[in-house]
Amino acid sequence: MRIARVELYALELPFTEPFIISGGRIEARRSVVVVLHDDEGHVGYGEAAPDELPFYSEETLASARHLITHVLAPRVAGRAFDSPEMVDAALRENVRGNPFARAGIETAAWDLEAHRRGTGLAQLVAERLGVVPAARVVCGVALGIPEDRQPDTLTRRVADALGHGYQRVKIKVAPGWDAVAVAAARAGMVGTDVPLTVDANGAYVWPEHERALRALDDAGLLYIEQPLAPDELVGHARLAHALQTPVCLDETLRDAAAARQVVALDGPTVWNLKVHRVGGLSEACRIVRVAAECGARLWAGTMPESGIGSQADIAVAALPACVYPSDVEPSARWFGRSADVIKLTMSKDGHIAVPGVSVGRLLDAGRFRSVTRGLQ
């Protein structure tokens, strides 16, 4: 495929309420949308969606926008590539890190191929891995720390989520908001067998916070997600053996190289695979292959992105390797009704259908024009 033209757009979708984690808060989804065109009228869409401040990763929206505009987009514009994997290789050359920026262009290249072939991202990714994608994915809800820090608020949100059909509840925790948060969540889950997980986003230190982590270990959780800092590979490996509850890696799982190091250290084998955090679908496929070799259990996470970026998340969530409910959620949960540029809807039993067409065929063009502005 020859990438004849690259278009860049700034997208902004306000959240219905702030999303608060241990390190910071997000008021809106602001991202860079990448649109790739070939010479034959085909188009591919991707989204670069890091946060505006570096509390989740070192990369920020401003740095991603700069790199895409001045370095990465010029590398692919006017060039022909045999595959999206070759686009990935071109974006990586002499560029360390910056996975969100690379993923914006790389996922657009996958979508361009999907459009050219008349298929969807999930089918294309599954074909590369020699598997069959699911027709629909199981959805779990991700609930942030309540702005008022009141347990009753979290209890109500959990009960409301279960009423909508979510098949797994995840709550954000931090030192001082852990045992009380779990108790509040359990209060909203009475009478159900839906699993509960917690996500610390690296807020704990071992062994300084051993008492708090031991308390979480006794809480009957499906897994404890990213308790320690992202670079604590050895720490997570030790913690995984110190606790009975499985430890799940998120920010630590930067790429396939990190995954192989975790395996070599006999570390955690539950992995949250976020397409954009690892640099795109090519790297996601590499991680899936590592997981298959070591028996790691996967699920797909989100930032969350708009309906554009969520299509890559759905493609991963549809893989057989993803055995736990993923963080793919309906658009109304984040942005309200009819606000997203691609409307994601969830069934009453907590599933989202896997599209069989490319992103552009799902896009609400009018809505896209109203929430974006051109960068080039």
Residue pairs with C-beta under 8 A, 6 or more apart in sequence:
1 38
1 42
1 80
1 81
1 109
1 112
1 113
1 116
2 38
2 39
2 78
2 79
2 80
2 81
3 36
3 37
3 38
3 76
3 77
3 78
3 79
3 80
3 81
3 87
3 109
3 112
4 37
4 38
4 39
4 77
4 78
5 36
5 37
5 77
6 34
6 35
6 36
6 37
6 73
6 76
6 77
6 105
6 376
7 34
7 35
7 36
7 37
7 374
7 376
8 32
8 33
8 34
8 35
8 65
8 68
8 69
8 73
8 374
8 375
8 376
9 32
9 33
9 35
9 372
9 373
9 374
9 375
10 30
10 31
10 32
10 33
10 65
10 372
10 373
10 375
11 29
11 30
11 31
11 32
11 33
11 47
11 306
11 308
11 341
11 371
11 372
12 28
12 29
12 30
12 371
12 372
13 28
13 29
13 306
13 334
13 335
13 339
13 340
13 341
13 371
14 27
14 28
14 335
15 26
15 27
15 28
15 29
15 334
15 335
16 333
16 334
16 335
16 336
17 147
18 25
18 26
18 27
18 144
18 147
19 25
19 26
19 144
19 304
19 334
20 26
20 144
20 145
20 146
20 147
20 172
21 55
21 56
21 144
21 145
21 172
21 174
21 199
21 201
22 145
22 172
22 173
22 174
22 200
22 201
22 202
22 203
23 55
23 56
23 201
23 202
23 203
24 51
24 53
24 55
24 56
25 144
26 51
26 52
29 49
29 303
29 304
29 305
29 306
29 334
29 335
30 52
30 61
31 47
31 48
31 49
31 50
31 61
31 104
31 305
31 306
31 309
32 47
32 48
32 49
32 61
32 64
32 65
32 68
32 104
32 375
33 45
33 46
33 47
33 48
33 104
33 306
33 308
33 372
34 45
34 46
34 47
34 48
34 68
34 73
34 104
34 105
34 108
35 43
35 44
35 45
35 46
35 108
36 43
36 44
36 46
36 76
36 105
36 108
36 109
36 111
36 112
37 43
38 112
38 116
40 116
42 112
42 115
42 116
43 112
43 115
43 360
44 108
44 109
44 110
44 111
44 112
44 113
44 114
44 115
44 358
44 359
44 360
45 108
45 111
45 308
45 311
45 358
45 359
45 360
45 363
46 103
46 104
46 105
46 106
46 107
46 108
46 109
46 110
46 111
46 308
46 309
46 312
47 104
47 107
47 276
47 305
47 306
47 308
47 309
48 61
48 64
48 65
48 68
48 100
48 101
48 103
48 104
48 105
48 276
49 61
49 100
49 104
49 276
49 303
49 305
49 306
49 309
50 56
50 57
50 59
50 60
50 61
50 63
50 64
50 100
50 101
50 276
50 303
51 57
51 60
51 61
51 303
52 60
52 61
52 62
53 60
54 60
56 201
56 251
56 303
57 99
57 100
57 230
57 251
57 277
58 97
59 97
59 98
59 99
59 100
59 101
63 98
63 101
64 98
64 100
64 101
64 104
65 101
65 375
67 95
67 98
67 101
68 101
68 104
68 105
69 375
69 376
71 95
72 91
72 95
72 101
72 102
72 105
73 105
73 376
75 90
75 91
75 93
76 87
76 90
76 91
76 105
76 109
79 90
81 87
81 90
81 109
83 113
84 106
84 109
84 110
84 112
84 113
84 280
84 281
84 282
85 282
87 105
87 106
87 109
88 102
88 106
88 109
88 279
88 280
88 282
88 283
91 102
91 105
91 106
92 102
92 279
95 102
99 254
99 255
99 276
99 277
99 278
99 279
99 280
99 283
100 276
100 277
102 279
102 280
103 275
103 276
103 277
103 278
103 279
103 280
103 312
104 276
106 279
106 280
106 281
106 282
107 121
107 275
107 276
107 280
107 281
107 309
107 312
110 121
110 124
110 125
110 280
110 281
110 312
111 121
111 311
111 358
111 359
111 360
113 124
114 120
114 121
114 123
114 124
114 357
114 358
114 359
115 358
115 359
115 360
115 361
117 124
118 357
119 356
119 357
119 358
120 311
120 315
120 354
120 355
120 356
120 357
120 358
121 281
121 311
121 312
121 314
121 315
121 355
121 358
121 359
122 133
122 314
122 315
122 318
122 354
122 355
122 356
123 133
123 356
124 315
125 133
125 281
125 284
125 285
125 315
125 316
125 319
126 132
126 133
126 315
126 318
126 319
128 285
129 285
129 288
129 289
129 319
131 319
131 320
131 321
132 320
133 315
133 318
133 319
133 354
134 317
134 318
134 319
134 320
134 354
135 353
135 354
136 347
136 351
136 352
136 353
136 354
137 300
137 314
137 317
137 318
137 322
137 326
137 328
137 351
137 352
137 354
138 167
138 168
138 317
138 325
138 326
138 350
138 351
139 165
139 166
139 167
139 168
139 325
139 326
139 327
139 328
139 329
139 330
139 346
139 350
139 351
139 352
140 166
140 167
140 168
140 169
140 170
140 197
140 299
140 324
140 325
140 326
140 327
141 161
141 164
141 166
141 168
141 169
141 170
141 329
141 333
142 170
142 172
142 199
142 302
142 304
142 327
142 329
143 154
143 157
143 158
143 161
143 169
143 170
143 171
143 172
143 185
144 172
145 172
145 173
145 174
145 177
145 181
146 153
146 154
146 157
149 177
151 180
151 181
151 183
151 184
151 187
152 184
154 171
154 181
154 184
154 185
154 188
155 184
155 185
155 187
155 188
156 188
157 188
158 169
158 171
158 184
158 185
158 187
158 188
158 189
159 188
159 189
161 169
162 169
162 188
162 189
162 192
162 194
164 346
164 348
164 350
165 346
165 347
165 348
165 349
165 350
166 194
166 325
166 329
166 346
166 350
167 194
167 325
167 349
167 350
168 194
168 195
168 196
168 197
168 222
168 324
168 325
169 185
169 189
169 194
169 195
169 196
169 197
170 196
170 197
170 198
170 199
170 225
170 327
171 181
171 182
171 185
171 196
171 197
171 198
171 199
172 181
172 198
172 199
172 200
172 201
173 181
173 182
173 198
173 199
173 200
173 203
173 216
174 200
174 201
174 203
175 203
175 204
175 209
175 212
178 198
178 200
178 212
178 215
178 216
179 212
179 215
179 216
179 219
181 198
182 196
182 198
182 216
182 219
182 221
185 196
186 196
189 196
195 221
195 222
195 325
196 219
196 220
196 221
196 222
197 221
197 222
197 223
197 224
197 225
197 248
198 216
198 219
198 221
198 224
198 225
199 225
199 226
199 250
200 224
200 225
200 226
200 227
200 228
201 226
201 250
201 251
202 226
202 227
202 228
202 229
202 230
202 232
202 251
203 227
204 212
204 213
204 227
204 228
205 228
205 229
206 213
206 227
206 228
206 232
206 235
206 238
206 239
206 242
213 224
213 227
213 239
213 243
214 243
216 224
216 227
216 245
217 224
217 243
217 244
217 245
219 245
221 245
222 246
222 324
223 245
223 246
223 247
223 248
223 270
224 243
224 245
224 246
224 247
224 248
225 247
225 248
225 249
225 250
225 272
226 248
226 249
226 250
226 251
226 252
226 272
227 236
227 239
227 247
228 235
228 236
228 239
229 235
230 251
230 252
230 254
231 252
232 252
233 252
233 258
233 261
233 262
233 265
233 267
234 265
236 247
236 249
236 252
236 262
236 267
236 268
237 262
237 265
237 266
237 267
237 268
239 247
240 246
240 247
240 266
240 267
240 268
241 266
246 268
246 269
246 270
247 267
247 268
247 270
248 268
248 270
248 271
248 272
249 262
249 267
249 268
249 270
249 271
249 272
250 272
250 274
250 277
250 301
251 277
252 258
252 262
253 259
253 262
253 271
253 272
253 273
253 274
253 277
253 278
253 287
254 277
254 278
255 278
255 279
255 283
255 286
255 287
256 278
256 283
256 286
256 287
256 289
256 290
259 271
259 287
259 290
259 291
259 296
260 290
261 267
262 268
263 290
263 293
263 294
263 296
269 294
269 295
269 296
269 297
270 296
270 297
270 298
270 324
271 287
271 291
271 296
271 297
271 298
271 299
272 298
272 299
272 300
272 301
272 327
273 284
273 287
273 288
273 298
273 299
273 300
273 301
273 316
273 322
274 300
274 301
274 302
274 303
274 313
275 281
275 284
275 300
275 309
275 312
275 313
275 315
275 316
276 303
276 305
276 309
276 312
277 301
277 303
278 284
278 287
280 312
281 312
281 315
281 316
284 312
284 316
288 298
288 316
288 319
288 321
290 296
291 297
291 298
291 321
292 321
297 323
297 324
298 316
298 319
298 321
298 322
298 323
298 324
299 317
299 322
299 323
299 324
299 325
299 326
299 327
300 313
300 314
300 316
300 317
300 322
300 326
300 327
300 328
301 313
301 326
301 327
302 309
302 310
302 313
302 326
302 327
302 328
302 329
303 309
304 310
304 327
304 329
304 334
305 313
306 335
306 340
306 341
306 342
307 331
307 340
307 341
307 342
307 343
307 344
307 362
307 363
308 341
308 342
308 359
308 363
310 328
310 342
310 344
311 342
311 355
311 359
311 362
313 326
313 327
313 328
314 328
314 352
314 354
314 355
315 354
316 322
316 326
317 326
317 328
318 354
325 350
328 344
328 352
329 344
329 346
330 344
330 345
330 346
330 352
331 339
331 340
331 342
331 343
331 344
331 345
332 339
334 340
338 367
339 367
339 371
340 364
340 367
341 363
341 364
341 367
341 368
341 371
341 372
342 359
342 362
342 363
342 364
343 364
344 352
345 352
346 352
347 353
355 362
